[in-house]
Every structure is written in C-alpha cells, then in structure tokens.
C-alpha cells in the first residue's frame, strides 16, 4: 500500500557516483563497503539507508548516491570520508521485501501517476532497510513529491 508522509531523514553516509544502469550492482557494493566502517558512526539507529539522485532524462547517464546509516541526531565529529544528510520532504512511500525493491519502485511510480502526483526531481529518492531476524529483510522506498 502506498502512503504520503512527511519525513525528516537524518543520516551519516558515504558519497558515491556511477552510471544509473549500473546502480543494481554499485549500490549493494557501496553499502557493503560502508558497513565495514559503520561501527564508527555515532548516534546510529542501526538502519541502513540509501539516497539516490533521480534520473532527470535519457541523457542523464551518471548520478550520485549515498549509502549509510540513519542516525538519531548529528554527531559532533564524522568519521573520515563520511558526511551528514538531513532530508526533510513530503514523500510517497511503499514497503515490501528487499528482493522486490525494483517492483516497489514501479508500483510507487504507477501510484503517483494514477493519483496525479509528481515526483520532485530536486530531492533524493530514499530506501530504508529493516532487518528481519529469521526472515527476508524489508525495504521501504520514499519518492519525494511536489506539494
């Protein structure tokens, strides 16, 4: 089920760049690299997060993305190579199994179209990952929308 929510995402992340067509491989690799340093993050919620620059057209081939942890508040010191993001926005959201994250994006985009909502291409698309002991991890996708 799709929802509209206003959220404030605070995160400590590592910045990455890559071709949009390679994101399915690049993002998990970047997330694994981040986890090796994740213990250095203060005020961590323990939830993994990814922020994506939206693709703005067919000629927009390369984008910036961030992988890291959601945090409860900004730390006084950030680990080397990491940065703090605070994203406050209205989002359309959907939650499901991590293995279905591509389908979650498709369903959410279809819902936006059916409900006459527009994506805000000036804000990051966000995915939050929820561990589920003895079950498959869940993901929640947040697409920024225009008010």
N, CA, C and O atoms as a GROMACS GRO file, in nm:
protein
  588
    1UNK      N    1   0.084  -0.118   0.000
    1UNK     CA    2   0.000   0.000   0.000
    1UNK      C    3   0.088   0.125   0.000
    1UNK      O    4   0.188   0.132   0.072
    2UNK      N    5   0.051   0.221  -0.081
    2UNK     CA    6   0.127   0.345  -0.092
    2UNK      C    7   0.069   0.449   0.004
    2UNK      O    8  -0.052   0.456   0.026
    3UNK      N    9   0.158   0.529   0.060
    3UNK     CA   10   0.120   0.634   0.154
    3UNK      C   11   0.190   0.764   0.118
    3UNK      O   12   0.291   0.764   0.049
    4UNK      N   13   0.134   0.875   0.165
    4UNK     CA   14   0.202   1.004   0.157
    4UNK      C   15   0.240   1.041   0.299
    4UNK      O   16   0.156   1.044   0.389
    5UNK      N   17   0.369   1.071   0.319
    5UNK     CA   18   0.421   1.101   0.453
    5UNK      C   19   0.517   1.219   0.446
    5UNK      O   20   0.585   1.239   0.345
    6UNK      N   21   0.523   1.296   0.553
    6UNK     CA   22   0.627   1.398   0.568
    6UNK      C   23   0.730   1.341   0.663
    6UNK      O   24   0.697   1.299   0.774
    7UNK      N   25   0.856   1.339   0.620
    7UNK     CA   26   0.961   1.275   0.698
    7UNK      C   27   1.085   1.363   0.702
    7UNK      O   28   1.110   1.445   0.614
    8UNK      N   29   1.162   1.340   0.808
    8UNK     CA   30   1.293   1.404   0.824
    8UNK      C   31   1.394   1.290   0.839
    8UNK      O   32   1.401   1.225   0.944
    9UNK      N   33   1.472   1.268   0.735
    9UNK     CA   34   1.574   1.163   0.737
    9UNK      C   35   1.708   1.225   0.772
    9UNK      O   36   1.758   1.312   0.701
   10UNK      N   37   1.766   1.179   0.882
   10UNK     CA   38   1.900   1.221   0.922
   10UNK      C   39   1.990   1.100   0.903
   10UNK      O   40   1.958   0.991   0.950
   11UNK      N   41   2.103   1.119   0.835
   11UNK     CA   42   2.189   1.003   0.806
   11UNK      C   43   2.335   1.043   0.799
   11UNK      O   44   2.370   1.157   0.767
   12UNK      N   45   2.420   0.947   0.830
   12UNK     CA   46   2.564   0.958   0.807
   12UNK      C   47   2.594   0.860   0.694
   12UNK      O   48   2.563   0.742   0.702
   13UNK      N   49   2.656   0.913   0.588
   13UNK     CA   50   2.668   0.838   0.463
   13UNK      C   51   2.805   0.859   0.399
   13UNK      O   52   2.883   0.946   0.438
   14UNK      N   53   2.830   0.775   0.299
   14UNK     CA   54   2.946   0.792   0.212
   14UNK      C   55   2.891   0.821   0.072
   14UNK      O   56   2.800   0.753   0.025
   15UNK      N   57   2.948   0.923   0.007
   15UNK     CA   58   2.906   0.965  -0.127
   15UNK      C   59   2.970   0.874  -0.232
   15UNK      O   60   3.087   0.837  -0.222
   16UNK      N   61   2.890   0.840  -0.333
   16UNK     CA   62   2.936   0.758  -0.445
   16UNK      C   63   2.881   0.814  -0.575
   16UNK      O   64   2.782   0.888  -0.574
   17UNK      N   65   2.945   0.778  -0.687
   17UNK     CA   66   2.894   0.815  -0.819
   17UNK      C   67   2.899   0.694  -0.909
   17UNK      O   68   2.982   0.604  -0.891
   18UNK      N   69   2.811   0.691  -1.006
   18UNK     CA   70   2.813   0.581  -1.101
   18UNK      C   71   2.707   0.598  -1.208
   18UNK      O   72   2.621   0.685  -1.200
   19UNK      N   73   2.716   0.511  -1.308
   19UNK     CA   74   2.617   0.511  -1.414
   19UNK      C   75   2.486   0.454  -1.359
   19UNK      O   76   2.486   0.355  -1.287
   20UNK      N   77   2.375   0.519  -1.394
   20UNK     CA   78   2.245   0.472  -1.346
   20UNK      C   79   2.223   0.325  -1.381
   20UNK      O   80   2.169   0.249  -1.301
   21UNK      N   81   2.266   0.285  -1.501
   21UNK     CA   82   2.243   0.147  -1.545
   21UNK      C   83   2.317   0.046  -1.459
   21UNK      O   84   2.283  -0.072  -1.461
   22UNK      N   85   2.419   0.090  -1.385
   22UNK     CA   86   2.499   0.001  -1.300
   22UNK      C   87   2.459   0.005  -1.153
   22UNK      O   88   2.521  -0.062  -1.070
   23UNK      N   89   2.356   0.084  -1.118
   23UNK     CA   90   2.319   0.100  -0.976
   23UNK      C   91   2.287  -0.032  -0.907
   23UNK      O   92   2.320  -0.050  -0.789
   24UNK      N   93   2.224  -0.126  -0.977
   24UNK     CA   94   2.187  -0.254  -0.914
   24UNK      C   95   2.309  -0.327  -0.860
   24UNK      O   96   2.298  -0.403  -0.764
   25UNK      N   97   2.425  -0.305  -0.920
   25UNK     CA   98   2.549  -0.366  -0.872
   25UNK      C   99   2.625  -0.270  -0.780
   25UNK      O  100   2.677  -0.312  -0.676
   26UNK      N  101   2.632  -0.142  -0.817
   26UNK     CA  102   2.713  -0.045  -0.743
   26UNK      C  103   2.661  -0.017  -0.603
   26UNK      O  104   2.740  -0.008  -0.508
   27UNK      N  105   2.531  -0.003  -0.588
   27UNK     CA  106   2.475   0.036  -0.458
   27UNK      C  107   2.498  -0.072  -0.352
   27UNK      O  108   2.544  -0.040  -0.242
   28UNK      N  109   2.468  -0.200  -0.380
   28UNK     CA  110   2.498  -0.303  -0.278
   28UNK      C  111   2.648  -0.311  -0.244
   28UNK      O  112   2.684  -0.334  -0.129
   29UNK      N  113   2.735  -0.293  -0.344
   29UNK     CA  114   2.879  -0.294  -0.318
   29UNK      C  115   2.917  -0.177  -0.226
   29UNK      O  116   2.995  -0.194  -0.133
   30UNK      N  117   2.862  -0.059  -0.254
   30UNK     CA  118   2.891   0.058  -0.171
   30UNK      C  119   2.836   0.040  -0.030
   30UNK      O  120   2.900   0.081   0.068
   31UNK      N  121   2.719  -0.022  -0.018
   31UNK     CA  122   2.660  -0.047   0.114
   31UNK      C  123   2.748  -0.142   0.194
   31UNK      O  124   2.770  -0.121   0.314
   32UNK      N  125   2.799  -0.246   0.130
   32UNK     CA  126   2.888  -0.340   0.200
   32UNK      C  127   3.016  -0.271   0.244
   32UNK      O  128   3.065  -0.296   0.354
   33UNK      N  129   3.070  -0.184   0.159
   33UNK     CA  130   3.192  -0.110   0.195
   33UNK      C  131   3.164  -0.019   0.314
   33UNK      O  132   3.248  -0.006   0.404
   34UNK      N  133   3.047   0.045   0.316
   34UNK     CA  134   3.011   0.131   0.428
   34UNK      C  135   3.003   0.051   0.558
   34UNK      O  136   3.052   0.096   0.661
   35UNK      N  137   2.942  -0.067   0.552
   35UNK     CA  138   2.922  -0.147   0.673
   35UNK      C  139   3.053  -0.182   0.743
   35UNK      O  140   3.056  -0.202   0.864
   36UNK      N  141   3.161  -0.190   0.666
   36UNK     CA  142   3.292  -0.219   0.726
   36UNK      C  143   3.337  -0.106   0.818
   36UNK      O  144   3.419  -0.128   0.908
   37UNK      N  145   3.282   0.014   0.796
   37UNK     CA  146   3.316   0.130   0.879
   37UNK      C  147   3.197   0.176   0.964
   37UNK      O  148   3.209   0.272   1.040
   38UNK      N  149   3.085   0.109   0.951
   38UNK     CA  150   2.961   0.152   1.017
   38UNK      C  151   2.972   0.164   1.168
   38UNK      O  152   2.901   0.245   1.228
   39UNK      N  153   3.058   0.085   1.228
   39UNK     CA  154   3.074   0.091   1.375
   39UNK      C  155   3.129   0.226   1.422
   39UNK      O  156   3.122   0.257   1.540
   40UNK      N  157   3.184   0.305   1.329
   40UNK     CA  158   3.239   0.436   1.363
   40UNK      C  159   3.131   0.545   1.374
   40UNK      O  160   3.158   0.654   1.426
   41UNK      N  161   3.011   0.516   1.327
   41UNK     CA  162   2.903   0.615   1.323
   41UNK      C  163   2.840   0.630   1.461
   41UNK      O  164   2.793   0.533   1.520
   42UNK      N  165   2.842   0.754   1.512
   42UNK     CA  166   2.778   0.784   1.640
   42UNK      C  167   2.629   0.808   1.620
   42UNK      O  168   2.586   0.852   1.513
   43UNK      N  169   2.550   0.779   1.722
   43UNK     CA  170   2.406   0.803   1.722
   43UNK      C  171   2.330   0.723   1.617
   43UNK      O  172   2.222   0.763   1.575
   44UNK      N  173   2.387   0.611   1.573
   44UNK     CA  174   2.325   0.530   1.469
   44UNK      C  175   2.196   0.465   1.517
   44UNK      O  176   2.185   0.422   1.632
   45UNK      N  177   2.100   0.458   1.427
   45UNK     CA  178   1.975   0.385   1.454
   45UNK      C  179   1.993   0.237   1.422
   45UNK      O  180   1.912   0.154   1.462
   46UNK      N  181   2.099   0.206   1.349
   46UNK     CA  182   2.121   0.069   1.305
   46UNK      C  183   2.050   0.035   1.175
   46UNK      O  184   2.064  -0.076   1.124
   47UNK      N  185   1.973   0.129   1.121
   47UNK     CA  186   1.902   0.106   0.994
   47UNK      C  187   1.986   0.156   0.878
   47UNK      O  188   2.032   0.270   0.877
   48UNK      N  189   2.006   0.068   0.779
   48UNK     CA  190   2.079   0.107   0.659
   48UNK      C  191   1.988   0.193   0.571
   48UNK      O  192   1.866   0.176   0.568
   49UNK      N  193   2.052   0.286   0.500
   49UNK     CA  194   1.977   0.377   0.414
   49UNK      C  195   2.058   0.405   0.288
   49UNK      O  196   2.181   0.402   0.288
   50UNK      N  197   1.986   0.431   0.179
   50UNK     CA  198   2.049   0.475   0.055
   50UNK      C  199   1.970   0.595   0.002
   50UNK      O  200   1.847   0.596   0.004
   51UNK      N  201   2.044   0.696  -0.043
   51UNK     CA  202   1.986   0.816  -0.104
   51UNK      C  203   2.031   0.817  -0.250
   51UNK      O  204   2.148   0.794  -0.279
   52UNK      N  205   1.938   0.844  -0.342
   52UNK     CA  206   1.969   0.842  -0.485
   52UNK      C  207   1.931   0.974  -0.550
   52UNK      O  208   1.823   1.027  -0.527
   53UNK      N  209   2.021   1.025  -0.631
   53UNK     CA  210   1.986   1.137  -0.719
   53UNK      C  211   1.891   1.082  -0.825
   53UNK      O  212   1.922   0.980  -0.887
   54UNK      N  213   1.776   1.145  -0.849
   54UNK     CA  214   1.684   1.095  -0.952
   54UNK      C  215   1.741   1.115  -1.092
   54UNK      O  216   1.810   1.214  -1.119
   55UNK      N  217   1.712   1.022  -1.180
   55UNK     CA  218   1.748   1.036  -1.321
   55UNK      C  219   1.653   1.138  -1.382
   55UNK      O  220   1.531   1.127  -1.368
   56UNK      N  221   1.709   1.238  -1.448
   56UNK     CA  222   1.629   1.351  -1.497
   56UNK      C  223   1.600   1.346  -1.646
   56UNK      O  224   1.544   1.441  -1.701
   57UNK      N  225   1.638   1.238  -1.712
   57UNK     CA  226   1.613   1.226  -1.855
   57UNK      C  227   1.706   1.123  -1.916
   57UNK      O  228   1.798   1.074  -1.851
   58UNK      N  229   1.680   1.091  -2.043
   58UNK     CA  230   1.759   0.987  -2.110
   58UNK      C  231   1.906   1.024  -2.124
   58UNK      O  232   1.992   0.935  -2.126
   59UNK      N  233   1.938   1.153  -2.133
   59UNK     CA  234   2.077   1.195  -2.148
   59UNK      C  235   2.149   1.210  -2.013
   59UNK      O  236   2.268   1.242  -2.010
   60UNK      N  237   2.079   1.188  -1.904
   60UNK     CA  238   2.139   1.194  -1.770
   60UNK      C  239   2.185   1.052  -1.736
   60UNK      O  240   2.106   0.970  -1.688
   61UNK      N  241   2.312   1.024  -1.761
   61UNK     CA  242   2.363   0.887  -1.754
   61UNK      C  243   2.426   0.851  -1.620
   61UNK      O  244   2.423   0.735  -1.580
   62UNK      N  245   2.483   0.951  -1.551
   62UNK     CA  246   2.557   0.923  -1.429
   62UNK      C  247   2.495   1.001  -1.313
   62UNK      O  248   2.454   1.116  -1.329
   63UNK      N  249   2.490   0.938  -1.197
   63UNK     CA  250   2.430   1.004  -1.082
   63UNK      C  251   2.510   0.985  -0.955
   63UNK      O  252   2.604   0.906  -0.949
   64UNK      N  253   2.469   1.059  -0.854
   64UNK     CA  254   2.529   1.050  -0.721
   64UNK      C  255   2.434   0.972  -0.631
   64UNK      O  256   2.312   0.990  -0.637
   65UNK      N  257   2.492   0.885  -0.548
   65UNK     CA  258   2.412   0.814  -0.449
   65UNK      C  259   2.494   0.804  -0.321
   65UNK      O  260   2.616   0.815  -0.323
   66UNK      N  261   2.425   0.782  -0.212
   66UNK     CA  262   2.487   0.777  -0.080
   66UNK      C  263   2.440   0.650  -0.009
   66UNK      O  264   2.324   0.612  -0.021
   67UNK      N  265   2.530   0.585   0.062
   67UNK     CA  266   2.492   0.470   0.144
   67UNK      C  267   2.539   0.496   0.286
   67UNK      O  268   2.645   0.554   0.307
   68UNK      N  269   2.459   0.452   0.384
   68UNK     CA  270   2.499   0.475   0.523
   68UNK      C  271   2.396   0.426   0.621
   68UNK      O  272   2.321   0.332   0.595
   69UNK      N  273   2.393   0.493   0.737
   69UNK     CA  274   2.301   0.462   0.846
   69UNK      C  275   2.215   0.583   0.877
   69UNK      O  276   2.263   0.697   0.874
   70UNK      N  277   2.088   0.559   0.908
   70UNK     CA  278   2.006   0.664   0.968
   70UNK      C  279   2.060   0.687   1.109
   70UNK      O  280   2.103   0.593   1.176
   71UNK      N  281   2.055   0.813   1.153
   71UNK     CA  282   2.103   0.848   1.287
   71UNK      C  283   1.994   0.924   1.362
   71UNK      O  284   1.903   0.982   1.301
   72UNK      N  285   2.005   0.921   1.494
   72UNK     CA  286   1.906   0.991   1.578
   72UNK      C  287   1.932   1.142   1.579
   72UNK      O  288   1.839   1.221   1.587
   73UNK      N  289   2.060   1.180   1.571
   73UNK     CA  290   2.098   1.321   1.565
   73UNK      C  291   2.239   1.331   1.509
   73UNK      O  292   2.313   1.232   1.506
   74UNK      N  293   2.275   1.451   1.465
   74UNK     CA  294   2.407   1.472   1.408
   74UNK      C  295   2.514   1.461   1.517
   74UNK      O  296   2.499   1.516   1.626
   75UNK      N  297   2.620   1.390   1.485
   75UNK     CA  298   2.732   1.376   1.578
   75UNK      C  299   2.823   1.498   1.567
   75UNK      O  300   2.824   1.566   1.464
   76UNK      N  301   2.897   1.525   1.672
   76UNK     CA  302   2.991   1.637   1.669
   76UNK      C  303   3.104   1.612   1.570
   76UNK      O  304   3.152   1.705   1.505
   77UNK      N  305   3.146   1.486   1.559
   77UNK     CA  306   3.255   1.450   1.467
   77UNK      C  307   3.206   1.339   1.374
   77UNK      O  308   3.143   1.243   1.418
   78UNK      N  309   3.236   1.354   1.245
   78UNK     CA  310   3.203   1.249   1.149
   78UNK      C  311   3.328   1.170   1.115
   78UNK      O  312   3.437   1.228   1.106
   79UNK      N  313   3.316   1.039   1.095
   79UNK     CA  314   3.431   0.961   1.053
   79UNK      C  315   3.485   1.010   0.918
   79UNK      O  316   3.410   1.065   0.837
   80UNK      N  317   3.613   0.990   0.896
   80UNK     CA  318   3.678   1.030   0.771
   80UNK      C  319   3.602   0.977   0.649
   80UNK      O  320   3.567   0.859   0.644
   81UNK      N  321   3.577   1.064   0.552
   81UNK     CA  322   3.513   1.024   0.428
   81UNK      C  323   3.362   1.017   0.436
   81UNK      O  324   3.296   0.986   0.336
   82UNK      N  325   3.305   1.046   0.552
   82UNK     CA  326   3.160   1.039   0.567
   82UNK      C  327   3.102   1.180   0.578
   82UNK      O  328   3.171   1.274   0.617
   83UNK      N  329   2.975   1.191   0.544
   83UNK     CA  330   2.906   1.319   0.555
   83UNK      C  331   2.767   1.299   0.613
   83UNK      O  332   2.715   1.188   0.619
   84UNK      N  333   2.709   1.411   0.656
   84UNK     CA  334   2.577   1.411   0.720
   84UNK      C  335   2.475   1.464   0.621
   84UNK      O  336   2.498   1.566   0.556
   85UNK      N  337   2.362   1.397   0.610
   85UNK     CA  338   2.250   1.442   0.527
   85UNK      C  339   2.128   1.458   0.618
   85UNK      O  340   2.101   1.373   0.703
   86UNK      N  341   2.055   1.567   0.598
   86UNK     CA  342   1.927   1.588   0.665
   86UNK      C  343   1.826   1.622   0.555
   86UNK      O  344   1.828   1.732   0.501
   87UNK      N  345   1.739   1.527   0.523
   87UNK     CA  346   1.644   1.544   0.413
   87UNK      C  347   1.503   1.552   0.471
   87UNK      O  348   1.450   1.454   0.523
   88UNK      N  349   1.443   1.670   0.461
   88UNK     CA  350   1.306   1.693   0.509
   88UNK      C  351   1.218   1.715   0.386
   88UNK      O  352   1.245   1.805   0.306
   89UNK      N  353   1.114   1.633   0.372
   89UNK     CA  354   1.036   1.638   0.249
   89UNK      C  355   0.905   1.563   0.268
   89UNK      O  356   0.889   1.488   0.364
   90UNK      N  357   0.813   1.584   0.176
   90UNK     CA  358   0.694   1.500   0.165
   90UNK      C  359   0.724   1.392   0.063
   90UNK      O  360   0.776   1.419  -0.045
   91UNK      N  361   0.691   1.268   0.099
   91UNK     CA  362   0.724   1.153   0.015
   91UNK      C  363   0.601   1.066  -0.008
   91UNK      O  364   0.509   1.061   0.074
   92UNK      N  365   0.603   0.996  -0.121
   92UNK     CA  366   0.516   0.881  -0.140
   92UNK      C  367   0.600   0.762  -0.099
   92UNK      O  368   0.718   0.754  -0.135
   93UNK      N  369   0.542   0.668  -0.024
   93UNK     CA  370   0.621   0.556   0.025
   93UNK      C  371   0.548   0.423   0.007
   93UNK      O  372   0.426   0.417  -0.003
   94UNK      N  373   0.630   0.317   0.003
   94UNK     CA  374   0.579   0.181  -0.004
   94UNK      C  375   0.682   0.090   0.061
   94UNK      O  376   0.802   0.117   0.054
   95UNK      N  377   0.635  -0.017   0.126
   95UNK     CA  378   0.726  -0.108   0.196
   95UNK      C  379   0.700  -0.252   0.150
   95UNK      O  380   0.586  -0.292   0.126
   96UNK      N  381   0.809  -0.328   0.139
   96UNK     CA  382   0.797  -0.468   0.099
   96UNK      C  383   0.931  -0.539   0.116
   96UNK      O  384   1.022  -0.487   0.181
   97UNK      N  385   0.942  -0.656   0.058
   97UNK     CA  386   1.064  -0.736   0.068
   97UNK      C  387   1.177  -0.671  -0.012
   97UNK      O  388   1.154  -0.615  -0.119
   98UNK      N  389   1.298  -0.678   0.041
   98UNK     CA  390   1.414  -0.620  -0.027
   98UNK      C  391   1.432  -0.679  -0.166
   98UNK      O  392   1.472  -0.609  -0.258
   99UNK      N  393   1.404  -0.807  -0.182
   99UNK     CA  394   1.420  -0.872  -0.313
   99UNK      C  395   1.324  -0.815  -0.417
   99UNK      O  396   1.342  -0.838  -0.536
  100UNK      N  397   1.223  -0.741  -0.374
  100UNK     CA  398   1.123  -0.684  -0.465
  100UNK      C  399   1.138  -0.533  -0.479
  100UNK      O  400   1.044  -0.465  -0.520
  101UNK      N  401   1.256  -0.479  -0.445
  101UNK     CA  402   1.270  -0.333  -0.441
  101UNK      C  403   1.246  -0.269  -0.578
  101UNK      O  404   1.190  -0.160  -0.585
  102UNK      N  405   1.285  -0.335  -0.686
  102UNK     CA  406   1.258  -0.282  -0.819
  102UNK      C  407   1.109  -0.271  -0.845
  102UNK      O  408   1.061  -0.172  -0.900
  103UNK      N  409   1.035  -0.374  -0.805
  103UNK     CA  410   0.889  -0.374  -0.819
  103UNK      C  411   0.825  -0.268  -0.730
  103UNK      O  412   0.727  -0.205  -0.769
  104UNK      N  413   0.881  -0.247  -0.611
  104UNK     CA  414   0.828  -0.143  -0.521
  104UNK      C  415   0.838  -0.006  -0.588
  104UNK      O  416   0.745   0.074  -0.581
  105UNK      N  417   0.952   0.021  -0.654
  105UNK     CA  418   0.969   0.148  -0.726
  105UNK      C  419   0.864   0.160  -0.837
  105UNK      O  420   0.801   0.265  -0.852
  106UNK      N  421   0.844   0.053  -0.914
  106UNK     CA  422   0.747   0.055  -1.023
  106UNK      C  423   0.606   0.080  -0.971
  106UNK      O  424   0.532   0.162  -1.027
  107UNK      N  425   0.568   0.010  -0.865
  107UNK     CA  426   0.434   0.027  -0.808
  107UNK      C  427   0.414   0.168  -0.755
  107UNK      O  428   0.307   0.226  -0.770
  108UNK      N  429   0.517   0.224  -0.692
  108UNK     CA  430   0.507   0.358  -0.637
  108UNK      C  431   0.497   0.463  -0.748
  108UNK      O  432   0.419   0.557  -0.738
  109UNK      N  433   0.574   0.446  -0.854
  109UNK     CA  434   0.566   0.539  -0.968
  109UNK      C  435   0.430   0.531  -1.036
  109UNK      O  436   0.374   0.633  -1.077
  110UNK      N  437   0.376   0.410  -1.049
  110UNK     CA  438   0.242   0.393  -1.107
  110UNK      C  439   0.138   0.461  -1.018
  110UNK      O  440   0.047   0.527  -1.069
  111UNK      N  441   0.150   0.445  -0.886
  111UNK     CA  442   0.057   0.508  -0.792
  111UNK      C  443   0.063   0.660  -0.805
  111UNK      O  444  -0.040   0.727  -0.803
  112UNK      N  445   0.185   0.714  -0.817
  112UNK     CA  446   0.199   0.860  -0.834
  112UNK      C  447   0.123   0.907  -0.957
  112UNK      O  448   0.050   1.006  -0.951
  113UNK      N  449   0.140   0.835  -1.068
  113UNK     CA  450   0.073   0.871  -1.192
  113UNK      C  451  -0.079   0.862  -1.179
  113UNK      O  452  -0.151   0.952  -1.222
  114UNK      N  453  -0.127   0.753  -1.119
  114UNK     CA  454  -0.272   0.733  -1.104
  114UNK      C  455  -0.336   0.835  -1.010
  114UNK      O  456  -0.455   0.861  -1.020
  115UNK      N  457  -0.257   0.892  -0.920
  115UNK     CA  458  -0.309   0.988  -0.822
  115UNK      C  459  -0.268   1.132  -0.851
  115UNK      O  460  -0.273   1.218  -0.764
  116UNK      N  461  -0.227   1.156  -0.976
  116UNK     CA  462  -0.190   1.290  -1.022
  116UNK      C  463  -0.089   1.358  -0.931
  116UNK      O  464  -0.100   1.478  -0.902
  117UNK      N  465   0.010   1.282  -0.886
  117UNK     CA  466   0.119   1.336  -0.804
  117UNK      C  467   0.245   1.339  -0.889
  117UNK      O  468   0.264   1.254  -0.976
  118UNK      N  469   0.331   1.437  -0.863
  118UNK     CA  470   0.456   1.450  -0.938
  118UNK      C  471   0.575   1.432  -0.848
  118UNK      O  472   0.579   1.481  -0.735
  119UNK      N  473   0.673   1.358  -0.900
  119UNK     CA  474   0.799   1.342  -0.827
  119UNK      C  475   0.875   1.473  -0.828
  119UNK      O  476   0.879   1.543  -0.929
  120UNK      N  477   0.936   1.506  -0.716
  120UNK     CA  478   1.025   1.621  -0.707
  120UNK      C  479   1.165   1.572  -0.744
  120UNK      O  480   1.226   1.496  -0.670
  121UNK      N  481   1.215   1.616  -0.858
  121UNK     CA  482   1.346   1.569  -0.904
  121UNK      C  483   1.461   1.648  -0.841
  121UNK      O  484   1.577   1.625  -0.872
  122UNK      N  485   1.427   1.743  -0.752
  122UNK     CA  486   1.531   1.820  -0.682
  122UNK      C  487   1.572   1.754  -0.551
  122UNK      O  488   1.666   1.800  -0.486
  123UNK      N  489   1.504   1.646  -0.511
  123UNK     CA  490   1.530   1.579  -0.384
  123UNK      C  491   1.569   1.434  -0.409
  123UNK      O  492   1.542   1.379  -0.515
  124UNK      N  493   1.634   1.374  -0.311
  124UNK     CA  494   1.679   1.236  -0.324
  124UNK      C  495   1.566   1.135  -0.304
  124UNK      O  496   1.478   1.154  -0.219
  125UNK      N  497   1.570   1.029  -0.383
  125UNK     CA  498   1.490   0.910  -0.358
  125UNK      C  499   1.560   0.836  -0.244
  125UNK      O  500   1.683   0.828  -0.242
  126UNK      N  501   1.484   0.781  -0.150
  126UNK     CA  502   1.544   0.718  -0.032
  126UNK      C  503   1.491   0.576  -0.017
  126UNK      O  504   1.372   0.549  -0.037
  127UNK      N  505   1.581   0.486   0.019
  127UNK     CA  506   1.544   0.349   0.056
  127UNK      C  507   1.597   0.322   0.196
  127UNK      O  508   1.713   0.349   0.226
  128UNK      N  509   1.510   0.270   0.283
  128UNK     CA  510   1.548   0.232   0.419
  128UNK      C  511   1.531   0.081   0.431
  128UNK      O  512   1.431   0.025   0.386
  129UNK      N  513   1.629   0.016   0.491
  129UNK     CA  514   1.629  -0.130   0.502
  129UNK      C  515   1.610  -0.173   0.647
  129UNK      O  516   1.681  -0.127   0.737
  130UNK      N  517   1.514  -0.262   0.667
  130UNK     CA  518   1.477  -0.309   0.801
  130UNK      C  519   1.515  -0.455   0.817
  130UNK      O  520   1.463  -0.541   0.745
  131UNK      N  521   1.606  -0.485   0.909
  131UNK     CA  522   1.642  -0.626   0.931
  131UNK      C  523   1.522  -0.702   0.987
  131UNK      O  524   1.442  -0.648   1.064
  132UNK      N  525   1.511  -0.827   0.948
  132UNK     CA  526   1.403  -0.912   0.996
  132UNK      C  527   1.465  -1.047   1.034
  132UNK      O  528   1.485  -1.132   0.948
  133UNK      N  529   1.495  -1.067   1.162
  133UNK     CA  530   1.557  -1.193   1.204
  133UNK      C  531   1.475  -1.314   1.157
  133UNK      O  532   1.353  -1.318   1.173
  134UNK      N  533   1.545  -1.410   1.101
  134UNK     CA  534   1.484  -1.535   1.051
  134UNK      C  535   1.388  -1.513   0.934
  134UNK      O  536   1.314  -1.604   0.897
  135UNK      N  537   1.388  -1.394   0.878
  135UNK     CA  538   1.304  -1.365   0.762
  135UNK      C  539   1.384  -1.280   0.664
  135UNK      O  540   1.494  -1.235   0.694
  136UNK      N  541   1.324  -1.258   0.547
  136UNK     CA  542   1.389  -1.172   0.449
  136UNK      C  543   1.377  -1.026   0.494
  136UNK      O  544   1.273  -0.982   0.542
  137UNK      N  545   1.487  -0.952   0.476
  137UNK     CA  546   1.490  -0.809   0.510
  137UNK      C  547   1.382  -0.736   0.431
  137UNK      O  548   1.347  -0.775   0.319
  138UNK      N  549   1.329  -0.628   0.490
  138UNK     CA  550   1.231  -0.545   0.421
  138UNK      C  551   1.294  -0.411   0.384
  138UNK      O  552   1.389  -0.365   0.447
  139UNK      N  553   1.238  -0.351   0.279
  139UNK     CA  554   1.283  -0.220   0.233
  139UNK      C  555   1.162  -0.129   0.223
  139UNK      O  556   1.052  -0.173   0.189
  140UNK      N  557   1.184  -0.001   0.253
  140UNK     CA  558   1.080   0.100   0.233
  140UNK      C  559   1.137   0.204   0.138
  140UNK      O  560   1.246   0.257   0.160
  141UNK      N  561   1.063   0.232   0.032
  141UNK     CA  562   1.104   0.326  -0.072
  141UNK      C  563   1.027   0.456  -0.051
  141UNK      O  564   0.906   0.455  -0.032
  142UNK      N  565   1.100   0.567  -0.056
  142UNK     CA  566   1.042   0.700  -0.041
  142UNK      C  567   1.077   0.783  -0.165
  142UNK      O  568   1.194   0.812  -0.189
  143UNK      N  569   0.976   0.820  -0.242
  143UNK     CA  570   0.997   0.906  -0.359
  143UNK      C  571   0.947   1.046  -0.321
  143UNK      O  572   0.831   1.062  -0.284
  144UNK      N  573   1.034   1.147  -0.332
  144UNK     CA  574   0.992   1.283  -0.297
  144UNK      C  575   0.886   1.333  -0.394
  144UNK      O  576   0.896   1.311  -0.515
  145UNK      N  577   0.785   1.400  -0.340
  145UNK     CA  578   0.678   1.451  -0.426
  145UNK      C  579   0.662   1.601  -0.408
  145UNK      O  580   0.697   1.658  -0.304
  146UNK      N  581   0.609   1.662  -0.513
  146UNK     CA  582   0.581   1.806  -0.507
  146UNK      C  583   0.453   1.827  -0.428
  146UNK      O  584   0.357   1.751  -0.439
  147UNK      N  585   0.454   1.932  -0.346
  147UNK     CA  586   0.335   1.961  -0.264
  147UNK      C  587   0.227   2.027  -0.347
  147UNK      O  588   0.120   2.060  -0.296
   0.00000   0.00000   0.00000
